[in-house]
Amino acid sequence: MIRRCAALPGLFLLMATLLNAGCQSPRESLQALAAGHGQRVELIHTRDYPLLYSAVRVPAAPTLLRVYLEGDGHAWATPSQPSLDPSPRRLMVAQLALDDPQPSIYLARPCQFITAPACKPAMWTGRRFSAEVLDSLGQALDQLKRRYGNQTFELVGYSGGGALALLLAARREDVVQVQTLAGNLSPQEWARLLQLTPLDGSLEPLQYRERLARIAQRHLMAEADRQVPAAVAAYYRRQLGVVRCAEFVSLPGVTHEQGWAQTWRHWRGRPLECVVAQD
């Protein structure tokens, strides 16, 4: 639905412009952001949920396609009331994807920017990391692979998108690297640490620790993050044990939502400094 704002007299033209921008729906804002980068937003139909993604132009089939997974978005309207629309109000993850010089896709999560009959509050609260969500994202990756002809994926997950990146990597053979930004690497430990209601119906990445120990991964943690404290990544690291290739980076002066544009420009093209497992 397009929200309309009343026109103001000519003397307030600038104010009207600002108000009109503020009245854009989250989907309109995403479309405008993509258009500003010469791209467009398209729809992927999966079994239960339509998903929005940024349609990048690539000259030839890339060997590796980087896919950015959105965070939890606007999951809660108040501490006790789920939101009616989980679409992110800040488009930081989309901006990172659109600014990336290598072939990259921004992929929204189920029920973000677009609704479907299966969209119920449980899908962005307790079941935000459920099998249904993973199935939908996995079907989207399959379709992207057919469209772009890439052989493998790198998944970049922000906040709760970090848990989904790990879970997808554990389920697929074509994910060769995972990077997370302020990633929720263990939703169970996150809920326990912050004394939140357990996420009933959600999966836990550490259930697949043996598989994940073989996945190349880098986790960028914000020292000033209060929403996903660095202690969550520290717990994940301890529980994961000896891994084939992993890097954990603590970032001073970065918060959950601030400082990522500059930070990611520094890290996005850097190879991992691997910790190699000993046989």
VOFIKE-484447 format. One record per residue: x, y, z of N, C-alpha, C in turn; residue number from 1; residue in one letter; chain. Coordinates in nm, 2 decimals, m for minus. Layout:
N
   n_c1   n_c2   n_c3  ca_c1  ca_c2  ca_c3   c_c1   c_c2   c_c3   n res chain
      X      Y      Z      X      Y      Z      X      Y      Z NUM   A     A
...
//
This chain:
279
   n_c1   n_c2   n_c3  ca_c1  ca_c2  ca_c3   c_c1   c_c2   c_c3   n res chain
   0.08  m0.12   0.00   0.00   0.00   0.00   0.09   0.12   0.00   1   M     A
   0.06   0.22  m0.09   0.13   0.35  m0.09   0.07   0.45   0.00   2   I     A
   0.15   0.50   0.09   0.10   0.60   0.18   0.11   0.74   0.12   3   R     A
   0.01   0.82   0.13   0.00   0.95   0.07   0.01   1.06   0.17   4   R     A
   0.08   1.16   0.14   0.10   1.28   0.23   0.03   1.40   0.16   5   C     A
  m0.03   1.48   0.24  m0.10   1.60   0.19   0.00   1.70   0.13   6   A     A
  m0.03   1.76   0.02   0.06   1.87  m0.04   0.06   1.99   0.05   7   A     A
   0.17   2.06   0.05   0.18   2.18   0.13   0.21   2.30   0.03   8   L     A
   0.18   2.42   0.07   0.20   2.54  m0.01   0.35   2.54  m0.06   9   P     A
   0.37   2.62  m0.17   0.50   2.63  m0.23   0.61   2.68  m0.14  10   G     A
   0.58   2.76  m0.04   0.68   2.81   0.05   0.74   2.69   0.13  11   L     A
   0.67   2.58   0.14   0.71   2.47   0.22   0.75   2.35   0.13  12   F     A
   0.79   2.38   0.01   0.82   2.27  m0.09   0.93   2.18  m0.04  13   L     A
   1.03   2.23   0.02   1.14   2.15   0.07   1.09   2.06   0.18  14   L     A
   1.00   2.11   0.27   0.94   2.03   0.38   0.86   1.92   0.32  15   M     A
   0.78   1.95   0.22   0.70   1.85   0.15   0.78   1.74   0.10  16   A     A
   0.89   1.78   0.03   0.98   1.67  m0.02   1.03   1.58   0.08  17   T     A
   1.07   1.63   0.20   1.11   1.55   0.31   1.00   1.46   0.36  18   L     A
   0.88   1.52   0.37   0.77   1.44   0.42   0.73   1.33   0.33  19   L     A
   0.74   1.36   0.20   0.71   1.25   0.10   0.81   1.14   0.11  20   N     A
   0.93   1.17   0.13   1.03   1.07   0.15   1.01   0.99   0.27  21   A     A
   0.96   1.06   0.38   0.93   0.99   0.50   0.81   0.90   0.49  22   G     A
   0.72   0.93   0.40   0.60   0.85   0.39   0.62   0.73   0.29  23   C     A
   0.73   0.71   0.24   0.76   0.59   0.16   0.74   0.46   0.25  24   Q     A
   0.68   0.36   0.19   0.68   0.23   0.26   0.82   0.17   0.26  25   S     A
   0.85   0.07   0.34   0.98   0.01   0.34   1.01  m0.05   0.20  26   P     A
   0.92  m0.10   0.13   0.94  m0.16   0.00   0.98  m0.05  m0.10  27   R     A
   0.90   0.06  m0.09   0.93   0.18  m0.18   1.07   0.23  m0.15  28   E     A
   1.11   0.24  m0.03   1.24   0.29   0.01   1.35   0.19  m0.05  29   S     A
   1.33   0.06  m0.04   1.42  m0.03  m0.09   1.43  m0.02  m0.24  30   L     A
   1.32   0.00  m0.31   1.32   0.01  m0.46   1.40   0.14  m0.50  31   Q     A
   1.38   0.25  m0.42   1.44   0.37  m0.45   1.59   0.36  m0.43  32   A     A
   1.63   0.29  m0.33   1.78   0.27  m0.30   1.84   0.19  m0.41  33   L     A
   1.78   0.08  m0.45   1.83   0.00  m0.56   1.84   0.08  m0.69  34   A     A
   1.74   0.16  m0.72   1.73   0.24  m0.85   1.85   0.34  m0.85  35   A     A
   1.88   0.39  m0.73   1.99   0.49  m0.72   2.12   0.42  m0.75  36   G     A
   2.13   0.29  m0.74   2.26   0.22  m0.78   2.24   0.15  m0.91  37   H     A
   2.15   0.19  m0.99   2.13   0.13  m1.12   2.08  m0.02  m1.12  38   G     A
   2.02  m0.05  m1.01   1.96  m0.19  m1.00   1.81  m0.18  m0.98  39   Q     A
   1.75  m0.30  m0.96   1.61  m0.30  m0.94   1.59  m0.42  m0.84  40   R     A
   1.47  m0.41  m0.78   1.43  m0.51  m0.68   1.33  m0.61  m0.75  41   V     A
   1.36  m0.74  m0.74   1.27  m0.84  m0.80   1.22  m0.94  m0.70  42   E     A
   1.13  m1.02  m0.75   1.06  m1.12  m0.66   1.10  m1.26  m0.69  43   L     A
   1.13  m1.33  m0.59   1.15  m1.48  m0.60   1.03  m1.55  m0.54  44   I     A
   0.97  m1.64  m0.61   0.86  m1.72  m0.55   0.91  m1.85  m0.50  45   H     A
   0.90  m1.87  m0.37   0.93  m1.99  m0.31   0.80  m2.06  m0.26  46   T     A
   0.81  m2.18  m0.21   0.69  m2.25  m0.18   0.59  m2.18  m0.09  47   R     A
   0.64  m2.12   0.02   0.55  m2.05   0.12   0.56  m1.90   0.12  48   D     A
   0.68  m1.85   0.08   0.70  m1.70   0.09   0.76  m1.64  m0.03  49   Y     A
   0.71  m1.54  m0.08   0.78  m1.46  m0.19   0.89  m1.38  m0.12  50   P     A
   1.00  m1.37  m0.18   1.12  m1.30  m0.12   1.16  m1.19  m0.22  51   L     A
   1.20  m1.08  m0.17   1.26  m0.97  m0.25   1.41  m0.98  m0.25  52   L     A
   1.47  m0.95  m0.37   1.61  m0.94  m0.38   1.65  m0.84  m0.48  53   Y     A
   1.78  m0.79  m0.47   1.83  m0.70  m0.56   1.89  m0.77  m0.68  54   S     A
   1.85  m0.73  m0.80   1.89  m0.80  m0.92   2.02  m0.74  m0.97  55   A     A
   2.13  m0.80  m0.94   2.26  m0.74  m0.98   2.28  m0.78  m1.13  56   V     A
   2.36  m0.70  m1.20   2.40  m0.73  m1.34   2.54  m0.78  m1.34  57   R     A
   2.57  m0.89  m1.39   2.70  m0.94  m1.40   2.73  m0.98  m1.55  58   V     A
   2.85  m0.95  m1.59   2.88  m0.97  m1.74   2.89  m1.12  m1.77  59   P     A
   2.93  m1.20  m1.68   2.94  m1.35  m1.71   2.91  m1.42  m1.58  60   A     A
   2.89  m1.55  m1.59   2.86  m1.63  m1.47   2.97  m1.63  m1.37  61   A     A
   2.95  m1.57  m1.25   3.06  m1.57  m1.16   3.08  m1.71  m1.09  62   P     A
   3.20  m1.73  m1.06   3.23  m1.86  m0.98   3.16  m1.85  m0.85  63   T     A
   3.17  m1.74  m0.78   3.12  m1.72  m0.65   3.03  m1.60  m0.65  64   L     A
   2.91  m1.62  m0.58   2.81  m1.51  m0.57   2.80  m1.48  m0.42  65   L     A
   2.82  m1.35  m0.38   2.80  m1.31  m0.24   2.66  m1.27  m0.22  66   R     A
   2.59  m1.33  m0.12   2.45  m1.30  m0.08   2.45  m1.25   0.06  67   V     A
   2.39  m1.13   0.07   2.37  m1.06   0.20   2.23  m1.10   0.25  68   Y     A
   2.23  m1.15   0.38   2.11  m1.19   0.44   2.07  m1.08   0.54  69   L     A
   1.95  m1.03   0.53   1.90  m0.92   0.62   1.89  m0.97   0.77  70   E     A
   1.89  m0.88   0.86   1.88  m0.91   1.00   1.73  m0.93   1.03  71   G     A
   1.70  m0.93   1.16   1.56  m0.96   1.21   1.46  m0.85   1.17  72   D     A
   1.51  m0.73   1.13   1.42  m0.63   1.10   1.34  m0.57   1.21  73   G     A
   1.22  m0.52   1.19   1.13  m0.46   1.29   1.04  m0.57   1.34  74   H     A
   1.10  m0.66   1.42   1.03  m0.78   1.47   0.93  m0.75   1.58  75   A     A
   0.96  m0.65   1.66   0.88  m0.62   1.78   0.84  m0.47   1.77  76   W     A
   0.71  m0.44   1.79   0.67  m0.30   1.80   0.70  m0.25   1.94  77   A     A
   0.68  m0.33   2.04   0.72  m0.30   2.18   0.78  m0.42   2.24  78   T     A
   0.84  m0.41   2.36   0.91  m0.53   2.42   0.81  m0.65   2.43  79   P     A
   0.68  m0.63   2.43   0.59  m0.74   2.45   0.49  m0.76   2.33  80   S     A
   0.50  m0.67   2.23   0.40  m0.67   2.12   0.47  m0.69   1.99  81   Q     A
   0.45  m0.81   1.92   0.52  m0.82   1.79   0.47  m0.72   1.69  82   P     A
   0.56  m0.68   1.60   0.53  m0.59   1.49   0.43  m0.66   1.40  83   S     A
   0.36  m0.58   1.33   0.27  m0.63   1.22   0.34  m0.63   1.09  84   L     A
   0.46  m0.56   1.08   0.54  m0.56   0.96   0.69  m0.57   1.00  85   D     A
   0.75  m0.68   0.97   0.89  m0.70   1.02   0.99  m0.64   0.92  86   P     A
   0.95  m0.56   0.82   1.05  m0.50   0.73   1.14  m0.41   0.80  87   S     A
   1.27  m0.42   0.77   1.37  m0.33   0.84   1.34  m0.18   0.80  88   P     A
   1.35  m0.10   0.90   1.33   0.04   0.88   1.46   0.11   0.83  89   R     A
   1.57   0.05   0.87   1.70   0.10   0.82   1.75   0.00   0.71  90   R     A
   1.80   0.05   0.60   1.84  m0.03   0.49   1.99  m0.05   0.48  91   L     A
   2.05  m0.06   0.60   2.20  m0.07   0.61   2.25  m0.19   0.53  92   M     A
   2.19  m0.31   0.55   2.23  m0.43   0.48   2.22  m0.42   0.33  93   V     A
   2.11  m0.37   0.28   2.09  m0.35   0.14   2.19  m0.25   0.09  94   A     A
   2.22  m0.14   0.16   2.32  m0.05   0.12   2.46  m0.11   0.11  95   Q     A
   2.50  m0.20   0.20   2.63  m0.27   0.20   2.63  m0.35   0.07  96   L     A
   2.52  m0.42   0.04   2.52  m0.51  m0.08   2.53  m0.43  m0.21  97   A     A
   2.46  m0.32  m0.21   2.46  m0.24  m0.34   2.59  m0.17  m0.36  98   L     A
   2.66  m0.14  m0.25   2.79  m0.07  m0.26   2.91  m0.17  m0.29  99   D     A
   2.88  m0.30  m0.28   2.99  m0.40  m0.29   3.03  m0.41  m0.44 100   D     A
   3.16  m0.40  m0.47   3.21  m0.40  m0.61   3.21  m0.54  m0.67 101   P     A
   3.20  m0.65  m0.59   3.20  m0.78  m0.64   3.05  m0.82  m0.66 102   Q     A
   3.02  m0.92  m0.75   2.89  m0.96  m0.77   2.82  m1.00  m0.64 103   P     A
   2.71  m0.93  m0.60   2.65  m0.94  m0.47   2.50  m0.92  m0.48 104   S     A
   2.43  m1.00  m0.40   2.28  m0.99  m0.40   2.24  m0.96  m0.26 105   I     A
   2.14  m0.87  m0.25   2.07  m0.85  m0.12   1.95  m0.93  m0.12 106   Y     A
   1.93  m1.02  m0.02   1.81  m1.11  m0.01   1.74  m1.08   0.12 107   L     A
   1.62  m1.04   0.11   1.53  m1.01   0.23   1.48  m1.15   0.28 108   A     A
   1.44  m1.14   0.41   1.38  m1.26   0.47   1.23  m1.27   0.45 109   R     A
   1.18  m1.39   0.48   1.03  m1.40   0.46   0.95  m1.30   0.54 110   P     A
   0.85  m1.24   0.47   0.76  m1.15   0.53   0.82  m1.01   0.54 111   C     A
   0.94  m0.98   0.50   1.00  m0.85   0.49   0.97  m0.79   0.36 112   Q     A
   0.91  m0.67   0.36   0.88  m0.59   0.24   0.75  m0.64   0.16 113   F     A
   0.72  m0.77   0.19   0.61  m0.82   0.11   0.54  m0.93   0.20 114   I     A
   0.41  m0.94   0.20   0.34  m1.04   0.28   0.29  m1.16   0.20 115   T     A
   0.25  m1.26   0.28   0.19  m1.38   0.22   0.10  m1.44   0.32 116   A     A
   0.01  m1.54   0.28  m0.08  m1.60   0.38  m0.01  m1.66   0.49 117   P     A
   0.11  m1.71   0.47   0.19  m1.78   0.58   0.25  m1.68   0.67 118   A     A
   0.25  m1.56   0.65   0.31  m1.46   0.73   0.23  m1.43   0.86 119   C     A
   0.28  m1.49   0.97   0.22  m1.47   1.10   0.33  m1.42   1.19 120   K     A
   0.30  m1.35   1.30   0.40  m1.29   1.38   0.51  m1.39   1.43 121   P     A
   0.46  m1.52   1.45   0.56  m1.62   1.50   0.67  m1.64   1.40 122   A     A
   0.66  m1.61   1.27   0.76  m1.63   1.18   0.87  m1.52   1.19 123   M     A
   0.85  m1.41   1.25   0.96  m1.32   1.28   0.99  m1.30   1.42 124   W     A
   0.93  m1.38   1.51   0.96  m1.38   1.65   1.02  m1.52   1.69 125   T     A
   0.94  m1.60   1.75   0.99  m1.73   1.80   1.04  m1.82   1.69 126   G     A
   0.98  m1.82   1.57   1.02  m1.91   1.46   1.11  m1.84   1.36 127   R     A
   1.18  m1.74   1.39   1.25  m1.66   1.29   1.37  m1.74   1.23 128   R     A
   1.42  m1.85   1.30   1.52  m1.93   1.25   1.47  m2.07   1.23 129   F     A
   1.35  m2.08   1.19   1.28  m2.21   1.18   1.32  m2.28   1.05 130   S     A
   1.28  m2.41   1.04   1.30  m2.49   0.91   1.22  m2.42   0.80 131   A     A
   1.10  m2.37   0.82   1.03  m2.31   0.71   1.10  m2.19   0.65 132   E     A
   1.16  m2.11   0.74   1.24  m1.99   0.69   1.36  m2.04   0.62 133   V     A
   1.43  m2.14   0.67   1.55  m2.19   0.60   1.51  m2.25   0.46 134   L     A
   1.40  m2.32   0.46   1.36  m2.38   0.33   1.33  m2.27   0.23 135   D     A
   1.27  m2.17   0.27   1.24  m2.06   0.18   1.37  m1.99   0.12 136   S     A
   1.46  m1.96   0.21   1.59  m1.90   0.17   1.67  m2.00   0.09 137   L     A
   1.66  m2.13   0.12   1.73  m2.22   0.04   1.68  m2.24  m0.10 138   G     A
   1.55  m2.23  m0.11   1.49  m2.23  m0.25   1.53  m2.11  m0.33 139   Q     A
   1.54  m1.99  m0.26   1.58  m1.87  m0.32   1.72  m1.88  m0.37 140   A     A
   1.81  m1.94  m0.29   1.95  m1.96  m0.34   1.95  m2.05  m0.46 141   L     A
   1.87  m2.15  m0.46   1.87  m2.24  m0.58   1.83  m2.17  m0.70 142   D     A
   1.73  m2.08  m0.69   1.69  m2.00  m0.81   1.79  m1.90  m0.85 143   Q     A
   1.86  m1.84  m0.75   1.97  m1.74  m0.79   2.08  m1.82  m0.86 144   L     A
   2.11  m1.93  m0.82   2.22  m2.01  m0.88   2.18  m2.05  m1.03 145   K     A
   2.05  m2.08  m1.05   2.01  m2.10  m1.19   2.02  m1.98  m1.27 146   R     A
   1.98  m1.87  m1.21   1.98  m1.74  m1.29   2.12  m1.69  m1.32 147   R     A
   2.21  m1.69  m1.22   2.34  m1.63  m1.24   2.45  m1.73  m1.28 148   Y     A
   2.42  m1.86  m1.27   2.52  m1.96  m1.31   2.64  m1.97  m1.22 149   G     A
   2.64  m1.92  m1.10   2.75  m1.93  m1.01   2.76  m2.08  m0.96 150   N     A
   2.88  m2.12  m0.92   2.90  m2.25  m0.87   2.89  m2.25  m0.72 151   Q     A
   2.93  m2.14  m0.65   2.93  m2.14  m0.50   2.87  m2.01  m0.45 152   T     A
   2.85  m2.01  m0.32   2.80  m1.89  m0.25   2.89  m1.85  m0.14 153   F     A
   2.90  m1.72  m0.11   2.95  m1.67   0.02   2.83  m1.60   0.08 154   E     A
   2.80  m1.63   0.20   2.68  m1.57   0.27   2.73  m1.47   0.37 155   L     A
   2.68  m1.35   0.37   2.71  m1.24   0.46   2.58  m1.22   0.54 156   V     A
   2.58  m1.24   0.67   2.46  m1.23   0.75   2.48  m1.12   0.86 157   G     A
   2.38  m1.03   0.87   2.38  m0.93   0.97   2.29  m0.96   1.08 158   Y     A
   2.33  m0.95   1.20   2.25  m0.97   1.32   2.19  m1.11   1.31 159   S     A
   2.06  m1.13   1.32   1.99  m1.26   1.31   2.02  m1.32   1.17 160   G     A
   2.06  m1.25   1.07   2.09  m1.31   0.94   2.22  m1.39   0.96 161   G     A
   2.30  m1.36   1.06   2.42  m1.44   1.08   2.38  m1.59   1.12 162   G     A
   2.28  m1.60   1.21   2.24  m1.74   1.24   2.19  m1.81   1.12 163   A     A
   2.11  m1.74   1.03   2.06  m1.80   0.91   2.17  m1.84   0.82 164   L     A
   2.27  m1.75   0.81   2.39  m1.79   0.72   2.45  m1.91   0.76 165   A     A
   2.47  m1.93   0.89   2.54  m2.05   0.95   2.45  m2.17   0.92 166   L     A
   2.32  m2.16   0.95   2.23  m2.27   0.93   2.22  m2.31   0.78 167   L     A
   2.22  m2.22   0.69   2.22  m2.25   0.55   2.35  m2.32   0.51 168   L     A
   2.46  m2.27   0.56   2.59  m2.33   0.53   2.60  m2.47   0.58 169   A     A
   2.53  m2.50   0.69   2.53  m2.64   0.74   2.44  m2.73   0.66 170   A     A
   2.35  m2.68   0.59   2.25  m2.76   0.51   2.30  m2.77   0.36 171   R     A
   2.39  m2.69   0.32   2.42  m2.69   0.17   2.57  m2.72   0.15 172   R     A
   2.60  m2.77   0.03   2.73  m2.81  m0.01   2.80  m2.69  m0.09 173   E     A
   2.72  m2.60  m0.13   2.77  m2.49  m0.22   2.80  m2.36  m0.15 174   D     A
   2.79  m2.36  m0.02   2.83  m2.24   0.06   2.98  m2.26   0.11 175   V     A
   3.07  m2.18   0.06   3.21  m2.21   0.08   3.27  m2.11   0.19 176   V     A
   3.19  m2.00   0.22   3.24  m1.91   0.32   3.12  m1.83   0.38 177   Q     A
   3.13  m1.80   0.51   3.03  m1.72   0.58   3.10  m1.61   0.65 178   V     A
   3.04  m1.49   0.63   3.09  m1.38   0.71   2.97  m1.32   0.79 179   Q     A
   2.99  m1.28   0.91   2.88  m1.22   0.98   2.92  m1.08   1.04 180   T     A
   2.82  m0.99   1.05   2.84  m0.86   1.10   2.74  m0.85   1.22 181   L     A
   2.80  m0.83   1.34   2.71  m0.83   1.46   2.62  m0.95   1.46 182   A     A
   2.68  m1.06   1.42   2.59  m1.18   1.40   2.55  m1.25   1.53 183   G     A
   2.42  m1.29   1.53   2.37  m1.37   1.64   2.41  m1.52   1.61 184   N     A
   2.52  m1.56   1.66   2.57  m1.69   1.62   2.51  m1.81   1.70 185   L     A
   2.45  m1.78   1.81   2.39  m1.88   1.89   2.26  m1.82   1.95 186   S     A
   2.15  m1.83   1.88   2.02  m1.78   1.93   1.98  m1.83   2.07 187   P     A
   2.02  m1.95   2.10   1.99  m2.00   2.24   2.06  m1.93   2.34 188   Q     A
   2.19  m1.91   2.32   2.27  m1.84   2.42   2.24  m1.69   2.42 189   E     A
   2.20  m1.64   2.31   2.16  m1.50   2.30   2.04  m1.47   2.39 190   W     A
   1.94  m1.56   2.38   1.81  m1.55   2.46   1.84  m1.57   2.60 191   A     A
   1.93  m1.66   2.64   1.96  m1.69   2.78   2.04  m1.57   2.84 192   R     A
   2.13  m1.52   2.76   2.22  m1.41   2.81   2.14  m1.28   2.84 193   L     A
   2.04  m1.25   2.75   1.96  m1.13   2.76   1.83  m1.16   2.83 194   L     A
   1.81  m1.28   2.89   1.70  m1.31   2.96   1.57  m1.29   2.88 195   Q     A
   1.57  m1.34   2.76   1.45  m1.33   2.67   1.38  m1.46   2.66 196   L     A
   1.26  m1.46   2.62   1.18  m1.58   2.60   1.25  m1.67   2.49 197   T     A
   1.27  m1.80   2.52   1.33  m1.89   2.43   1.26  m1.88   2.29 198   P     A
   1.34  m1.90   2.18   1.28  m1.89   2.05   1.23  m2.03   2.01 199   L     A
   1.11  m2.06   2.06   1.05  m2.19   2.03   1.02  m2.21   1.88 200   D     A
   1.07  m2.32   1.83   1.05  m2.35   1.69   1.17  m2.31   1.60 201   G     A
   1.27  m2.24   1.66   1.39  m2.20   1.59   1.50  m2.30   1.60 202   S     A
   1.58  m2.31   1.50   1.70  m2.40   1.51   1.82  m2.33   1.56 203   L     A
   1.91  m2.40   1.61   2.03  m2.35   1.67   2.15  m2.39   1.59 204   E     A
   2.23  m2.30   1.54   2.35  m2.33   1.45   2.44  m2.44   1.52 205   P     A
   2.46  m2.43   1.65   2.56  m2.52   1.71   2.51  m2.67   1.71 206   L     A
   2.38  m2.69   1.67   2.34  m2.82   1.65   2.42  m2.89   1.54 207   Q     A
   2.48  m2.81   1.45   2.55  m2.86   1.34   2.70  m2.82   1.35 208   Y     A
   2.75  m2.83   1.47   2.89  m2.78   1.49   2.99  m2.86   1.41 209   R     A
   2.97  m2.99   1.39   3.07  m3.07   1.32   3.07  m3.02   1.17 210   E     A
   2.96  m3.00   1.11   2.96  m2.94   0.98   3.02  m2.80   0.97 211   R     A
   2.98  m2.72   1.06   3.02  m2.58   1.06   3.17  m2.57   1.08 212   L     A
   3.23  m2.66   1.16   3.37  m2.66   1.18   3.45  m2.67   1.05 213   A     A
   3.39  m2.71   0.94   3.46  m2.73   0.82   3.43  m2.61   0.72 214   R     A
   3.35  m2.51   0.76   3.32  m2.40   0.68   3.41  m2.28   0.71 215   I     A
   3.47  m2.22   0.61   3.55  m2.10   0.63   3.45  m1.99   0.68 216   A     A
   3.49  m1.92   0.78   3.40  m1.82   0.84   3.48  m1.71   0.91 217   Q     A
   3.42  m1.58   0.90   3.48  m1.47   0.97   3.36  m1.40   1.04 218   R     A
   3.38  m1.37   1.16   3.28  m1.30   1.24   3.33  m1.17   1.30 219   H     A
   3.26  m1.06   1.25   3.30  m0.93   1.30   3.21  m0.89   1.41 220   L     A
   3.26  m0.86   1.53   3.18  m0.84   1.65   3.20  m0.69   1.69 221   M     A
   3.10  m0.62   1.72   3.10  m0.48   1.77   3.12  m0.48   1.92 222   A     A
   3.23  m0.42   1.97   3.25  m0.42   2.11   3.14  m0.35   2.19 223   E     A
   3.08  m0.25   2.12   2.98  m0.17   2.19   2.84  m0.22   2.16 224   A     A
   2.83  m0.34   2.12   2.70  m0.39   2.08   2.62  m0.44   2.20 225   D     A
   2.50  m0.38   2.22   2.42  m0.42   2.34   2.31  m0.51   2.29 226   R     A
   2.28  m0.52   2.16   2.17  m0.60   2.11   2.21  m0.74   2.09 227   Q     A
   2.33  m0.76   2.04   2.39  m0.89   2.03   2.53  m0.88   2.09 228   V     A
   2.54  m0.90   2.22   2.67  m0.88   2.28   2.78  m0.98   2.23 229   P     A
   2.90  m0.93   2.23   3.02  m1.01   2.18   3.03  m1.14   2.26 230   A     A
   2.97  m1.15   2.38   2.97  m1.28   2.45   2.90  m1.39   2.38 231   A     A
   2.81  m1.36   2.29   2.74  m1.46   2.21   2.84  m1.53   2.12 232   V     A
   2.92  m1.44   2.05   3.02  m1.50   1.96   3.12  m1.58   2.03 233   A     A
   3.16  m1.53   2.15   3.26  m1.60   2.23   3.21  m1.74   2.27 234   A     A
   3.08  m1.74   2.31   3.02  m1.87   2.34   3.02  m1.97   2.22 235   Y     A
   2.98  m1.91   2.10   2.98  m1.99   1.98   3.12  m2.04   1.95 236   Y     A
   3.22  m1.96   1.97   3.36  m2.00   1.94   3.40  m2.11   2.03 237   R     A
   3.37  m2.10   2.16   3.41  m2.21   2.25   3.34  m2.34   2.22 238   R     A
   3.21  m2.33   2.19   3.14  m2.45   2.16   3.17  m2.52   2.02 239   Q     A
   3.22  m2.43   1.93   3.25  m2.49   1.80   3.38  m2.57   1.80 240   L     A
   3.47  m2.53   1.89   3.59  m2.61   1.91   3.69  m2.58   1.79 241   G     A
   3.78  m2.68   1.77   3.88  m2.66   1.67   3.82  m2.66   1.53 242   V     A
   3.85  m2.56   1.45   3.79  m2.55   1.32   3.89  m2.54   1.21 243   V     A
   3.84  m2.56   1.09   3.94  m2.57   0.97   3.98  m2.43   0.94 244   R     A
   3.89  m2.33   0.94   3.93  m2.19   0.90   3.83  m2.10   0.96 245   C     A
   3.87  m2.02   1.06   3.78  m1.92   1.12   3.86  m1.80   1.17 246   A     A
   3.79  m1.69   1.17   3.85  m1.57   1.22   3.74  m1.49   1.30 247   E     A
   3.77  m1.45   1.42   3.68  m1.37   1.51   3.75  m1.23   1.53 248   F     A
   3.68  m1.13   1.50   3.74  m0.99   1.50   3.65  m0.90   1.59 249   V     A
   3.71  m0.85   1.69   3.64  m0.75   1.78   3.67  m0.61   1.74 250   S     A
   3.57  m0.53   1.72   3.58  m0.40   1.66   3.54  m0.29   1.76 251   L     A
   3.64  m0.22   1.81   3.61  m0.11   1.90   3.54   0.01   1.83 252   P     A
   3.45   0.08   1.90   3.39   0.19   1.85   3.27   0.16   1.76 253   G     A
   3.24   0.04   1.73   3.13   0.00   1.65   3.01  m0.05   1.74 254   V     A
   2.89  m0.02   1.70   2.77  m0.06   1.77   2.69  m0.16   1.68 255   T     A
   2.58  m0.20   1.73   2.50  m0.29   1.65   2.45  m0.23   1.52 256   H     A
   2.43  m0.10   1.52   2.38  m0.04   1.40   2.47   0.07   1.34 257   E     A
   2.57   0.11   1.41   2.65   0.22   1.37   2.80   0.17   1.34 258   Q     A
   2.86   0.23   1.23   3.00   0.21   1.20   3.02   0.10   1.10 259   G     A
   2.92   0.04   1.05   2.94  m0.08   0.96   2.98  m0.05   0.82 260   W     A
   2.94   0.07   0.77   2.97   0.10   0.63   3.13   0.11   0.61 261   A     A
   3.19   0.19   0.70   3.34   0.20   0.69   3.41   0.07   0.72 262   Q     A
   3.36   0.01   0.83   3.42  m0.12   0.87   3.42  m0.23   0.76 263   T     A
   3.30  m0.24   0.70   3.29  m0.34   0.60   3.37  m0.31   0.47 264   W     A
   3.38  m0.19   0.43   3.47  m0.15   0.32   3.61  m0.20   0.35 265   R     A
   3.65  m0.20   0.47   3.79  m0.25   0.51   3.80  m0.40   0.50 266   H     A
   3.69  m0.47   0.54   3.70  m0.62   0.55   3.65  m0.70   0.44 267   W     A
   3.56  m0.64   0.36   3.49  m0.72   0.26   3.57  m0.79   0.16 268   R     A
   3.69  m0.73   0.12   3.78  m0.79   0.02   3.89  m0.87   0.08 269   G     A
   3.90  m0.88   0.21   4.02  m0.94   0.27   4.00  m1.09   0.29 270   R     A
   4.10  m1.17   0.25   4.09  m1.31   0.27   4.10  m1.34   0.42 271   P     A
   4.04  m1.46   0.45   4.05  m1.50   0.59   4.19  m1.53   0.64 272   L     A
   4.22  m1.50   0.76   4.34  m1.54   0.83   4.30  m1.67   0.90 273   E     A
   4.32  m1.78   0.84   4.27  m1.91   0.89   4.34  m1.96   1.01 274   C     A
   4.26  m2.02   1.10   4.31  m2.11   1.20   4.29  m2.25   1.15 275   V     A
   4.40  m2.32   1.12   4.39  m2.45   1.06   4.39  m2.56   1.16 276   V     A
   4.29  m2.65   1.15   4.28  m2.76   1.24   4.40  m2.85   1.24 277   A     A
   4.44  m2.91   1.35   4.55  m3.00   1.36   4.50  m3.14   1.35 278   Q     A
   4.55  m3.22   1.27   4.51  m3.36   1.26   4.57  m3.45   1.37 279   D     A
//
